Amino acid sequence: MTDKKNIVIKVKYPVAGKAVERVPPKMITEWNIKRILFAATALILILVSLFYLIGNDTQETDVNNAEVTVNTQETPPVEVKKTETKSLDIPKQTLEKTSPPVKPKKESNKKPKTTEDIKAKENIKKQSTEKVIKGQGYSKDSHNVVRTSLSYRVNNKEPEGDTVRTVNTKHKKPVWVYYFTELKAMNGNKVYHEWIRNGSVVSKRALVISGDTWRTSSRKLLSGSEQGSWSVRLVDEEGRLLNEKNFKVE
């Protein structure tokens, strides 16, 4: 025979005279870690698959756009027509006809100039330009020189007395000799009076011209110890000789 099990249910009733204690219910939360992990992995897989699909779609659209831009940039081939260049073969006869004839030079009957003829012409030119008018010392080559004079005195900017040719210093005191010059069209320039004894410059005086027509002079004291061949020259700033006077001191 089978054993019979009895189920006993106990019920507690509140006792009369005692207050029933009411205990507030408590919420107990239990985390199921396995379910949470499963749900998290599933969510991650879904997100990854979505990103992968979106990336493929964008790549396909970029490729399509690139293909479209390439196709739009392609230009139809241009047909280049070949042009044939023909060389112009001009016959020599036509060239000879077009070129102007060269006239032969006529032989001159003039004889070639010799060195003697050239020198003779140069001497004639020098003589014509180096002529000096007596009394004034004016040279055709120096058109700025109006007058020159070598004298013993100058009064009021004008020479006086005879022209000095020989200065006699024997048994006499030293003698002053004046070199007078009158110039034109040399305003603002400078000239020099050079006193020369036996080929060497003894003194040199600079004179500034301050007018269109200008008179000026320089002097030299000569004594018996300075005998010899003398000359006085008028020279411009560039060293060109404008006039020269020669005399002796005895």
C-alpha positions in Angstrom: 0.0 0.0 0.0 1.2 3.4 -0.8 2.0 5.8 2.0 -0.3 8.8 2.2 1.2 12.2 2.7 -0.8 14.7 4.6 -0.5 18.4 3.8 -0.8 20.6 6.8 -1.6 24.3 6.4 -1.1 26.5 9.3 -2.9 29.8 9.5 -2.1 32.4 12.0 -4.9 34.5 13.2 -4.4 37.7 15.1 -4.9 37.3 18.8 -7.4 39.5 20.4 -5.9 42.4 22.2 -2.7 42.6 20.2 -2.0 45.2 17.5 -1.0 43.9 14.2 2.4 45.2 13.0 2.4 46.3 9.4 5.8 45.9 7.7 6.2 47.9 4.5 7.0 45.7 1.5 10.6 45.7 0.3 11.7 45.7 -3.3 14.6 43.4 -4.0 16.2 43.7 -7.5 18.3 40.9 -8.8 20.5 41.5 -11.9 20.6 38.7 -14.4 24.2 39.2 -15.8 23.9 36.6 -18.5 20.9 38.3 -20.1 22.5 41.7 -19.9 25.7 40.5 -21.7 23.7 38.8 -24.3 21.6 41.8 -25.0 24.7 44.1 -25.1 26.5 41.8 -27.6 23.5 41.6 -29.8 23.2 45.4 -29.8 26.9 45.8 -30.8 26.5 43.3 -33.6 23.5 45.2 -35.0 25.4 48.6 -34.8 28.5 47.1 -36.6 26.4 45.6 -39.4 24.6 49.0 -39.9 27.9 50.9 -40.1 29.3 48.4 -42.6 26.3 48.6 -44.8 26.3 52.4 -44.7 30.0 52.5 -45.6 29.6 50.3 -48.6 26.7 52.4 -49.9 28.8 55.6 -49.6 31.8 54.0 -51.4 29.5 52.9 -54.2 28.0 56.4 -54.6 31.6 57.9 -54.6 32.7 55.6 -57.3 29.6 56.3 -59.4 30.1 60.1 -59.0 33.8 59.7 -60.0 32.9 57.8 -63.1 30.4 60.5 -64.0 32.9 63.3 -63.5 35.5 61.4 -65.6 33.0 60.9 -68.4 32.0 64.5 -68.3 35.6 65.7 -68.6 36.3 63.5 -71.6 36.4 65.6 -74.7 35.7 64.1 -78.1 38.9 63.5 -80.1 39.8 66.4 -82.5 40.6 65.4 -86.0 43.8 67.0 -87.1 43.9 67.6 -90.8 47.3 67.0 -92.2 48.5 69.8 -94.4 50.9 69.0 -97.0 53.8 71.5 -97.3 55.2 71.7 -100.7 58.7 73.0 -101.1 58.8 75.9 -103.5 61.3 74.9 -106.1 62.2 78.2 -107.8 64.3 77.7 -110.8 67.7 79.4 -110.8 66.9 81.4 -113.9 64.0 83.3 -112.2 66.2 84.1 -109.3 68.9 85.5 -111.6 66.3 87.6 -113.3 64.9 89.1 -110.0 68.3 89.9 -108.5 69.3 93.4 -109.6 72.5 93.6 -111.6 75.6 94.8 -109.9 77.2 97.6 -111.6 81.0 97.4 -111.9 82.8 100.2 -110.0 84.4 102.7 -112.2 88.1 102.8 -111.8 89.1 106.2 -110.5 91.8 108.0 -112.5 93.0 109.7 -109.3 96.4 108.7 -108.2 96.7 107.5 -104.6 97.9 110.0 -102.1 101.5 109.6 -100.9 102.7 110.4 -97.4 104.5 113.4 -98.8 101.3 114.9 -100.1 99.5 114.3 -96.7 102.4 115.9 -94.8 102.4 118.9 -97.1 98.7 119.5 -96.5 99.0 119.2 -92.8 101.9 121.7 -92.7 99.8 124.1 -94.8 96.9 123.8 -92.3 99.2 124.3 -89.3 100.8 127.4 -90.9 97.3 128.9 -91.6 96.1 128.3 -88.0 99.3 129.3 -86.2 99.7 132.7 -87.9 100.0 135.5 -85.3 99.1 139.1 -86.1 101.9 141.4 -85.2 101.3 143.9 -82.4 98.3 142.1 -80.9 99.6 138.5 -80.5 96.3 137.3 -81.7 96.2 133.7 -83.0 93.5 132.5 -85.3 93.4 129.2 -83.5 92.6 130.9 -80.1 89.5 132.9 -81.0 89.0 133.9 -77.3 92.2 136.0 -77.2 91.6 139.6 -78.2 95.0 141.2 -77.3 98.3 140.2 -75.6 101.2 142.5 -74.8 104.5 142.3 -73.0 105.5 145.7 -71.5 107.2 147.5 -68.6 104.1 149.2 -67.3 100.3 148.7 -67.0 98.2 151.7 -66.2 94.4 151.5 -65.6 94.5 147.9 -66.9 96.2 149.0 -70.2 99.8 148.4 -71.2 102.1 151.4 -71.7 105.4 151.8 -73.3 107.4 149.8 -75.9 107.1 146.1 -76.3 109.6 144.1 -74.3 112.0 142.1 -76.4 115.2 142.3 -74.5 115.5 143.2 -70.8 118.9 144.8 -70.0 119.8 144.2 -66.3 123.5 145.2 -66.4 124.4 147.8 -63.8 120.7 148.4 -63.2 118.1 147.6 -60.6 115.7 144.7 -61.1 113.1 145.4 -63.7 109.3 144.6 -63.6 107.9 143.0 -66.8 104.1 142.8 -67.3 102.2 140.3 -69.4 98.8 141.8 -70.5 95.9 139.7 -71.9 92.4 140.6 -73.0 89.9 137.8 -73.4 86.3 137.4 -74.6 83.5 134.8 -74.2 85.3 133.1 -71.3 83.3 134.3 -68.3 83.6 131.9 -65.3 86.7 130.1 -66.7 90.2 130.2 -65.4 93.5 130.8 -67.3 97.1 130.6 -66.3 100.2 132.8 -67.0 103.3 130.7 -67.1 106.7 132.4 -66.8 109.4 130.1 -68.3 113.2 130.4 -68.1 115.4 128.3 -70.3 112.6 125.8 -70.9 111.5 125.3 -67.3 108.5 126.9 -65.6 109.6 129.4 -62.9 106.2 130.7 -61.8 102.6 130.0 -62.7 99.7 132.4 -61.8 96.0 131.4 -62.0 93.6 134.2 -63.2 89.8 133.9 -62.9 87.7 135.6 -65.7 84.7 137.4 -64.4 83.2 139.0 -67.5 82.4 138.5 -71.1 85.3 140.9 -72.0 88.1 140.7 -69.4 91.5 142.4 -69.1 94.1 141.0 -66.8 97.8 140.9 -66.3 100.6 139.3 -64.3 104.2 140.6 -63.7 107.7 139.2 -63.0 110.6 141.0 -61.3 113.8 140.2 -63.3 117.4 140.8 -62.1 120.9 140.2 -63.4 121.0 136.7 -61.9 118.1 135.6 -64.0 119.7 136.1 -67.5 118.7 133.7 -70.2 115.9 132.9 -72.7 112.5 133.7 -71.3 108.9 133.2 -72.5 105.5 133.8 -71.0 102.5 131.7 -72.0 98.7 131.9 -71.8 97.2 128.5 -71.0 93.6 127.4 -70.3 92.4 124.9 -67.7 92.9 122.0 -70.1 96.5 122.9 -70.7 96.0 124.2 -74.3 98.3 127.0 -75.3 96.4 130.2 -76.3 99.3 132.6 -76.7 103.1 132.9 -76.1 105.6 135.8 -75.9 109.4 135.3 -76.1 112.1 137.7 -74.8 115.7 137.7 -73.4 117.2 138.9 -70.2 120.8 140.1 -70.5 
